[in-house]
């Protein structure tokens, strides 16, 4: 995961038992966000338009491979639309009831997309099992034509989404995986159509469907796992929580670190909160400044909340997980 080094404000305010510092990183995301939204919008209209053609073609040719690809394309249109809606809603300002705003909707959309992929792959397995025992006749020439056009449409959609942030934005990545799975489905349908035209192997149709279902299942597992990890407030991938704790504890004037929490609001917005126990109250200003530079420049964390505690105030407490910290 890349580290964004951006200049951000950092204030701290006095409280009865210490001081608290806040850093909010909002720069650098607007350009990527706009590119992501544009990519989703173009891909949605492209996929949705051809989806109708492929559904009709799959029914007309009686091809399970093509119908599987059409069903996946149908889910793509819904997934892309859901992702786009989530991104638009994610732009809404925070409120007194939604203090973080609606950014988490993007992760929720990715989670739902992953579950949809799981359901689609299982359904393809079920339909393929019925056709293995008695492969039906398939209009292979018509199937080939539709599959080739579908492949070109998916290549175009994948190229559009690649212009977005597929490496860090989980929502864009889930949409991209939908399209890649659909692209592979088109390849499978093309291969099956050629096999049937050249050798009369009607069983190639359900075989191609199973291959596609396996690929879809793998993608579904990964995107569901990653989005569930974020929804469970897990530490973002690529961040060493223990290393961050040690680095903060090594700041001059800091006696210990406790209640350190690292999570992410969305796939590309890490957040951290922690308490620093000071050797002396007068060390607070310097410790806060070093903590700010350490977390932003070395670890690339964009939203920071630090509470400064006076000596002996909380030394030896146990955190929520039951681990002793000093």
N, C-alpha and C positions, 0 to 999 in steps of 0.2 A: 504494500500500500504506500503510495507516495506521501511525502510529508510537505504540507503547504506552509511556507514561511511568510506570513503576512504581518503587516504592522497593524496592531489592534490596540484599543484603549485598555487600561488596566487601573482600576480604582480600588481603594480599600477604605473601609469605614470602621470607626471605633464602636465597640460593643462592651458590655460589662465584663465579659470573660475573654476578650481578645480583639482581634480584628479580622475582617473578612475581605477577601479580594475577589473581584469578578472580572472576567475577561470574556468578551463576546466577539466571536469571529463571524462576520457576515460578508466580508469582502471576498472577491475571487470566485464566488459561487454563481453570481448572476449570469455571467456569460455561458458557463457550462449548463446552467439550468435552462437558459433560453434555447441552447442547441439541443438539449435533451427533449424539450417540449416540441420543438419543430420536427425532430426526427420521429417522435412518437406519432405526431399528427399525420405526417406524410405516409408513414408505414401503415397506420390504421386505415386510411382511405384506400391505399393500394391493396392491402390484404382483403378488406371488406368487399371491395369491388369484384375481385376475382373469385372470392369465396363462393359467390352465387353460381358462377360459371362452373366451378369444379364440383359443387354439390350436384348440380343437374347432370354434368358429365359422368360422375361416378354412378349415379342411379341408372343412366341410360346404358352404360357399358357393363354394368353388373360387376364391377371390379372392387374387391374389398380393399386392395392396396390404394386405389384411387379414393374410395370412400373414406378410408382411414386418413389419408392425406387431406381430404376435404373436411373431415371432422376436426382434424387438428387445425386446419386453416380457420374453421369457424371459431374454435377456441382462441386462436390467435387474434381474430378481430375483437372478440369480447375482452381478451386479456389486454390488448393494446388500448382499447377504449377505456378499460378500467384504470390502467396505468396512467393514461392521459388525464382522466378525471381526477385521480389521486394527486397528480402533479399540479393541476390547476387549483385544487382545494388546498394543497400544501402551501400555496402562495398567500393564503389568507393570514392576516395579522393575528398575533397572539391576543388572547382576551383574558379577563379575570378568571374564567373557568377553564380555558385552554391556554395555560401560561407558556407552553412551548409552541403554541400554534398547531398546525396540522401536518408538519413534516413527516410524522410517523405513519401517515396514511400511505406514503410511498412504500414503506416496508410491509404494511398490511396487504397492499395490492400484490406485492411480490409473493407473499405467503399464499394468498388465494390463488394466484397463477400457478404456483407449484402444486397445490392440491388439485387444481384442474388438470394439470399434466398427468398427475398420478392416476386420476380417474379415467382419463382418455386412454392411457397405455393399458390399463387393466381391461377396458372394454374391447380394445383391439385384440388382446390375447384371447378373450372370450369368443369373439367372432371368428378369429382365425382357427381356433380349435374345432369349430363346427364345420369349417370348409376343408380341413385336412382329410377327413374321411370321405368326402364326396365333393371334389372341386367342381364348381359350376362353370359353365361356358362363359367366356369373357370376350367382349369386342376389343381385341388387343390393339387394332390400328387406331381406333378412336381413343382408347386409353392412353396410347403413346403420345398422341397429339396433345391431349389435355395435360398430361404429366409434364411434357416439355415446356409448354407455356407456363404451367404452374412453377416449374423450376426457375424460369426466367423472372417471374414475379417475385419469388422468394429471394433470389439473388439480389434483386433491386432493393427489396425491403431490408435485407441484411446489410447492404452497403449503406443505406440511409441511417440505420441504427448504429453502425460502426462510427458514424460521425458524432454520436453522443458519447457519454461517459460510461462505456460498458465495463471498464475495469473496476470502478469504485461505486457507481450508483447501482444498488441492488435491483431497483425497480427497472431500470433500463436493461440491466443484464438479464432479468427474467424475461422481458419482452424479446430480447435478442435471442435467448435460448429457445423460445417458442418458435421464432422464425427459422432458426438453424434446424430444429427438429423437423419442421415442415419442409425445409429444403431437402433434408435427407429423405423425407418421405417421398418427395417427388423423384429423387434419384432411384429409390427402391421401386417405385411404380414404373419408371422408365425401364429399369433392368428386367422387371417381371414381364412387361409388355413385349420386350425384345425376345425374351426366352419363350414366351407363348407363340409369338409370330414365327420364330425360327424353328422351334422344336415341338410345339404343341403342348408344352408343359403348363397345364392350367394350375398345377399345385404351386407354381412360382408366385402366384398372386398372394395366397396366405403366407408363404414363406417371407416374402418382402414385407408384409404387414408386421410379422413377428420381429424382424430385424429392426424396423422402425420403432416398434413398441419398446424394445430393449433400450434403444438410444434415448427415447423420450423418458423412460423410467429413470435412467441415470441422471439426466438433466433435472427431472422433477425432484429427485432426492436431494441433489445438491442445493437447489434454490430454496426448497422448503426448509432444509437444515439451516442454511445461512440466515434466512429471514426469521426463523423461530429463535435462533440464537440472539438476534437483535431484540426481538420482542420480549425475550426473557432477561433483558438488560445484561447480556454477557459482554465481556471485554472485547473490543473490536479486534479483528484479525490483524496481526502484525505489530501489536502493542504488547510489550512485556511489562505486566503490572508489577511484578516483583522488582524488575530493574528500575522502574520509575520510583518505587518506594525507596529503594536503596539510594538512588540519586538525590531524592529530596532529603533523606536522612543525612546525606553527606554535606549538605549546605552548612557553612559555618554559622554557629549560633542556634542550630536546630538540634534539640536533644532527641526527638523521636517523631514518628509519623503514625497516625492512627486514623481509622474511619476513611481510608482511601477507597474511592469507588471510581471505576472507569467503565463507561458504557457509551452507547451511541444513540443519538436521537433518530438518525437515519443512517444509511450505509456509508455516507461520506461526511458525517458530522460527529466526531468524537467529543465526549464531555468528561470532565474529571472534577471530583471534589475530594478534599482531604483536610485533615487537621494537622498543623505543625506545632509541636510542643517546643517552646523556646527555652534557651538557657537563661536569658535575661529579657525582660519586656522591651528594653531599649534596642534589642537586636531585631525587632519586628520589621522595621522599614527595610533594612538591608536584606533580610531573609526573604521578604515578600518580593523584592525586586529580582533576586537571584532565582527564586522559584518561577517567576514569570518568564524570565529569559530561558531557563532550563526547559520548561515544558513547551514553550512555543518554538524555540530554535532547535532543540535537540530531538524532541518527541513529536512536534507538529500537532499538538492538541489545541483546538480552536476555541474551546469554551471551558473556562477554569473558575472554580470557586474554592478559595482557601480560607480556612479559619485558623487564626493564630491563637494559641493557648499559652497562658503564662506558666512558668516552671511549677511542676508538681500538681497542676490542676487536674489532669486526666491521665497521668502516667500510670501504666499498668492496667488500663481499661481493656475490656474485651469487646471486639466488634460484633456486628450482627451475626456473623458466621461462627462465632465462638472462638476466634483466634485471638490470643493475647498479643497486644501491640504495645510498643514503648516508643 
